[in-house]
Structure formats: C-alpha cells, structure tokens
C-alpha cells in the first residue's frame, strides 16, 4: 500500500484520511498522485487486478462481466477533473461538527483516463424501465446517480491518474469519476453497476450527504483558495504576489476578487485556459507597505452567477462550507 506523501496531513489513520497542504495543492494544473487528498470510509480493499471484474446488470438487455484488459481495449477518454470532499472546510463551522476535521485541503485535481460510462451502458443496452445507476465498490461503499443526472456530465470509469495506473488509495483498478459533483459519488474500487428502477438504499445514500434542508449533496459549490502566501507566513513588505485556485460545479470560474485588509475587492488575473471540470489558477500582484499582521480574502464567481458567501449555512453533517477564506500573515 502506498504511504501518505510528505505533503499530506493525516486527519485519521484508520481508515486513512489525509488532506493536502495548500501551498502544495497544484503542480502546474494538476495535483501529483502522491499529494492528492485521500478520503476513505472503510479500509482499502486488497484487489488482484488480474482477477478483478466489473459486473453490469439489472435493467439491461445484455448483462456485462468485464475484465480490466477488456476495458482498456475500449475507446479511451481523458478528463481533467477536480474532486472535493463535501466536508472540506468542516472545521470552520460553529458550533463544531463531528466527522473528519477537514480544514481546506480535501480537494485535488488530476488528469483521469478511462472509459466513458455511456460506452458501457450502450453495450449493455439500458431498458426503458431503468431510472438509476447504483455504483458499488469492493470496500462496501455504494452511491447512486439517476440516469438523467449521468447524462448531464461525461461520467468516466477511470483506470489511470496523471498518466499512471490508478493508485490503490484512489480506487485501483477502477473508479467512477462524476465531474462537477462532490467526490462522494465518484465511487472507488468499482466492482458493480446495477441499472435499477430505484436509487440506492445504502447508508451513505439515505443517512448521510444531505444538507439541513433535506437537499442531497450533489454539485460542488463555488470556491476559491489562497495557496500563497500561506497562513502564518512572514514575507517582506513591498510587492506581493497572491496566488490561488478556484472551481465550481455550476460552471466555469469567471472572476476571482481579492481584498487586502479592509480594502476594496480587486479582480485577480485568471491564468491558463478554462477547463469545464477542473479548477482555475489565479494571481493578483499588489503592494503592501505597512508591517505587521495582514489579512487577505478571496472570493470566486462562476458563470452561473454563483458567488462565495461570507458564511455558509451551518448543517449538522458539515457539508458544503464554501465561505470566503481568510489568510493571516505578517510583513517585515
């Protein structure tokens, strides 16, 4: 089993759950595999990839039983996708909430390669009675997605991550990738897809991953993170480059604003090319003359008009906290 990299902060050892140090989140546009955050509900299963099979059954015309080799012979697709744990930022809710004590590093981006889910469903032949897809992993975790929801994004069954075989901690030999949605639906160690007329009735479908309103946790909320300077850093007064990342499940990022102290919001420069399902790097160059503690804030807006709130609504399970981030550092 791969050991956590030095840039990961262990939040729970068993099952292993780790977040990334914010300054190490990205190397270019992606997160290297040894830095990618780790979220496990159960221990990592020991799977022999040569004997592993993917079973597709239920409301289909032709049930499938596929090996990894057979999957790799199908047409492949590659997508850059940001995955974020729905509990990212849970530690900032007040009153405090039980659960993994995520700060802000339970998010990462990778280039994933695999087979389009639509290819698998076309081979199986979905019957008109089908309404839901239930994904089951070898660890016992399961989630479902309606067929209509699956058609709204290019769901991928991934076997490679950043040009390498999928690491065991991230679902080897095969995992689901549901772009734009919180990562809970991107089931790891996939062994079964049941095409059903009903959604999953599993614990993590019906007892968890709901907001206080009763609405299910689905699309990632708009968010930005400041990755440089880091919380608690000491920097020289004068010209300062503030950098970070921003993403949203509702649409591409169109604006990131940064405020220094109690000053006005200033638009940051969006870097690189927009990618529908991956975060966007941003940068603001400013000048700070005074010495002492400085607080900076970042706020993202996406193409749907969604903007980060000053505070996110409290909920008893601690999901979806996309409040504006504040970073405090010192100038000398």
C-alpha positions in Angstrom: 0.0 0.0 0.0 1.3 3.5 -0.9 2.3 5.6 2.2 1.0 9.1 2.5 3.3 11.7 0.9 5.1 14.3 3.0 2.7 17.0 1.7 -0.3 15.2 3.1 -1.7 15.9 6.6 -3.2 12.8 8.2 -6.7 13.6 9.7 -7.4 9.9 10.5 -5.1 6.9 10.3 -7.7 4.1 10.1 -9.3 4.3 7.7 -6.7 6.6 6.2 -7.9 10.2 5.5 -5.5 12.9 4.5 -5.7 16.5 3.2 -3.1 18.5 1.2 -1.0 21.4 2.4 -2.5 24.3 0.5 0.9 25.5 -0.8 1.4 22.1 -2.4 -2.1 21.6 -3.9 -1.0 22.1 -7.6 2.0 21.3 -9.7 1.0 23.2 -12.8 -2.7 22.5 -13.3 -2.9 19.1 -11.5 -2.1 17.6 -8.1 0.7 14.9 -8.3 -0.6 11.5 -7.2 1.5 11.4 -4.0 -0.1 14.7 -2.9 -3.7 14.0 -3.9 -6.0 14.1 -0.9 -7.3 10.7 0.4 -10.8 10.1 1.6 -11.8 6.6 2.8 -14.9 5.5 4.6 -13.5 1.9 5.1 -10.1 0.2 4.8 -8.6 0.0 1.4 -9.5 -3.4 -0.1 -6.8 -5.7 -1.4 -7.7 -6.4 -5.1 -5.9 -8.6 -7.6 -6.3 -6.5 -10.8 -5.8 -9.6 -13.0 -8.8 -11.4 -11.4 -11.0 -8.3 -10.9 -14.2 -8.0 -12.9 -16.8 -5.2 -13.4 -20.3 -6.6 -13.4 -23.1 -4.5 -15.1 -26.6 -5.9 -14.6 -30.2 -5.1 -13.7 -32.5 -3.3 -16.2 -30.2 -4.0 -19.2 -30.6 -6.1 -22.3 -27.1 -7.7 -22.1 -25.5 -8.1 -18.7 -21.7 -7.5 -18.8 -18.8 -9.1 -17.0 -15.7 -7.1 -18.0 -12.0 -7.5 -17.1 -9.6 -4.6 -16.8 -7.9 -5.7 -20.0 -11.3 -5.7 -21.9 -12.0 -2.2 -20.6 -8.6 -0.9 -21.8 -9.3 -2.2 -25.3 -12.3 0.1 -25.5 -12.1 3.7 -26.7 -10.4 5.8 -24.0 -11.1 9.3 -22.9 -9.1 11.7 -20.7 -10.6 14.4 -18.5 -9.1 16.9 -16.0 -11.4 16.8 -13.1 -11.3 18.5 -9.7 -12.5 16.3 -6.8 -13.5 17.9 -3.5 -14.8 16.2 -0.4 -18.2 17.5 0.6 -16.9 18.0 4.1 -14.0 20.3 3.1 -13.9 23.2 5.5 -16.0 21.4 8.1 -13.7 22.6 10.9 -14.8 26.2 10.4 -18.5 25.5 11.2 -19.7 26.8 14.6 -21.0 25.1 16.6 -18.4 22.4 15.9 -19.5 19.3 14.0 -18.4 15.6 14.3 -16.8 14.0 11.4 -13.4 14.2 9.6 -11.9 17.5 10.7 -11.1 18.8 7.3 -9.6 22.3 7.1 -9.4 23.3 3.4 -7.1 20.7 1.7 -9.6 18.0 1.0 -9.5 18.8 -2.7 -7.3 18.0 -5.6 -7.2 17.8 -9.4 -5.9 15.1 -11.8 -6.0 14.1 -15.4 -8.0 10.9 -15.4 -8.1 8.3 -18.2 -10.7 5.6 -18.7 -13.8 4.5 -20.5 -16.9 6.7 -20.8 -19.8 5.3 -18.8 -22.0 5.9 -21.8 -19.9 3.4 -23.7 -20.6 0.7 -21.1 -24.3 1.5 -20.9 -24.6 1.4 -24.7 -23.0 -2.1 -24.7 -25.4 -3.3 -22.0 -28.4 -1.8 -23.6 -30.4 0.2 -20.9 -34.1 -0.8 -20.8 -36.8 1.8 -20.7 -37.6 0.8 -17.1 -34.2 2.0 -15.9 -34.0 5.1 -13.8 -30.9 4.9 -11.6 -27.3 3.6 -11.6 -26.0 2.1 -8.4 -22.2 2.1 -8.1 -20.8 -0.4 -5.7 -17.2 -0.6 -4.5 -15.2 -3.5 -3.2 -14.9 -1.7 0.2 -18.7 -2.0 0.6 -19.4 1.7 -0.2 -22.2 2.5 -2.7 -23.9 5.5 -4.1 -26.4 6.0 -6.9 -26.9 8.5 -9.7 -30.0 8.9 -11.8 -29.6 8.1 -15.4 -30.8 11.7 -16.3 -28.1 13.1 -14.0 -25.5 10.9 -15.5 -26.3 12.2 -19.0 -25.6 15.8 -17.9 -21.8 15.2 -17.5 -19.2 13.0 -19.1 -19.0 10.3 -16.3 -15.8 8.3 -16.6 -14.7 4.9 -15.4 -11.1 5.7 -14.7 -8.1 3.3 -14.6 -5.3 5.9 -14.9 -4.5 9.0 -12.9 -2.0 11.6 -14.2 -0.6 9.2 -16.7 0.0 6.4 -14.2 -2.1 3.4 -13.2 -4.7 4.3 -10.6 -3.1 4.2 -7.1 -4.6 1.8 -4.6 -5.7 4.6 -2.3 -7.6 6.2 -5.2 -9.5 3.2 -6.3 -7.3 0.8 -8.3 -8.2 -0.9 -10.6 -11.3 1.2 -11.5 -13.2 4.1 -10.0 -16.1 6.3 -11.1 -15.5 10.0 -11.9 -18.5 12.2 -11.8 -17.3 15.7 -12.9 -18.8 18.7 -11.2 -20.2 16.7 -8.2 -18.7 16.4 -4.8 -16.4 13.3 -4.7 -18.8 11.1 -2.7 -20.4 10.0 -5.9 -17.1 9.1 -7.5 -17.1 5.6 -6.1 -13.7 3.9 -5.8 -12.7 0.2 -6.3 -15.7 -0.2 -8.5 -16.9 -3.8 -9.0 -20.6 -3.4 -9.9 -23.0 -1.1 -11.7 -26.6 -2.1 -11.1 -29.0 -0.4 -13.5 -32.2 -0.1 -11.4 -35.6 1.5 -11.3 -34.9 2.7 -7.7 -32.0 4.6 -6.2 -29.6 3.1 -3.7 -30.9 2.4 -0.3 -27.4 2.2 1.2 -26.4 4.1 4.4 -24.4 6.7 2.6 -27.2 7.4 0.2 -30.1 7.7 2.7 -28.5 8.6 6.0 -25.6 10.8 5.0 -24.7 13.5 2.5 -27.8 15.7 3.0 -28.0 19.4 3.9 -30.1 20.7 6.8 -32.9 21.5 4.3 -33.0 17.8 3.2 -31.5 18.6 -0.2 -28.9 16.0 -1.2 -25.2 16.8 -1.6 -24.5 16.9 -5.3 -22.8 19.7 -7.3 -19.7 21.3 -5.9 -20.3 24.9 -4.6 -18.2 27.7 -6.0 -15.0 28.2 -4.0 -11.6 29.8 -4.1 -8.5 29.1 -2.1 -5.4 31.2 -1.4 -2.3 29.0 -1.7 0.4 31.7 -1.4 1.1 33.3 1.0 0.4 30.6 3.5 -1.4 31.1 6.8 1.1 32.3 9.4 3.9 33.1 6.8 6.3 36.0 7.1 7.0 38.0 3.9 8.8 41.1 3.0 6.8 44.3 2.7 6.5 45.8 -0.8 5.4 44.0 -3.9 3.4 40.8 -3.1 2.0 38.1 -5.4 -1.1 36.5 -4.0 -2.0 33.2 -5.8 -4.6 30.6 -5.5 -7.1 28.2 -7.1 -10.9 28.4 -7.8 -13.5 26.0 -9.1 -17.3 25.3 -9.2 -19.6 22.5 -10.2 -22.1 25.0 -11.6 -20.0 26.5 -14.3 -16.5 27.8 -15.2 -14.9 30.4 -13.0 -15.3 33.9 -14.5 -13.9 36.0 -11.7 -11.9 35.9 -8.5 -11.7 39.0 -6.3 -9.1 39.6 -3.6 -9.3 42.0 -0.7 -6.3 43.1 1.4 -7.2 44.0 5.0 -10.3 46.2 5.0 -9.6 47.4 1.4 -11.8 47.1 -1.6 -12.1 43.9 -3.7 -9.7 43.8 -6.7 -10.1 41.5 -9.6 -7.3 38.8 -9.9 -5.9 37.6 -13.1 -7.2 34.2 -14.2 -4.3 32.1 -15.5 -4.2 29.4 -18.2 -7.2 28.2 -20.2 -10.6 27.5 -18.7 -11.4 23.8 -18.2 -15.0 22.9 -17.6 -14.4 20.3 -14.9 -11.1 21.5 -13.3 -10.0 24.4 -11.1 -8.6 27.6 -12.5 -5.4 29.2 -11.2 -5.4 32.9 -10.4 -3.0 35.6 -9.3 -3.0 39.2 -8.0 0.1 41.3 -7.7 -0.3 44.1 -5.1 1.9 46.3 -2.9 1.8 46.3 0.9 3.8 49.0 2.6 2.9 48.5 6.3 4.5 46.0 8.5 2.7 43.7 10.9 -0.2 41.3 10.5 -2.1 41.4 7.3 -5.4 39.6 6.4 -6.3 38.8 2.9 -9.5 37.3 1.4 -10.5 35.7 -1.9 -14.0 35.3 -3.4 -14.8 33.4 -6.6 -17.8 33.8 -9.0 -18.8 31.3 -11.7 -20.6 31.6 -15.0 -24.0 30.8 -13.4 -23.7 33.8 -11.2 -22.9 31.9 -8.0 -20.5 33.7 -5.7 -18.9 32.6 -2.4 -20.8 33.8 0.7 -19.2 35.4 3.7 -20.5 32.5 5.7 -22.0 29.2 4.6 -25.2 27.8 6.2 -24.5 25.5 9.1 -25.7 21.9 8.8 -25.3 19.1 11.3 -23.2 16.9 9.0 -20.8 19.7 8.0 -21.1 19.8 4.2 -20.7 22.4 1.5 -18.8 25.1 3.5 -17.6 27.4 0.7 -17.3 30.5 2.8 -14.8 33.2 1.8 -11.3 32.2 3.0 -9.2 34.5 5.2 -5.4 34.1 5.4 -3.4 35.9 8.0 0.3 36.5 7.6 3.0 39.1 8.7 5.1 41.5 6.7 8.6 42.6 7.9 
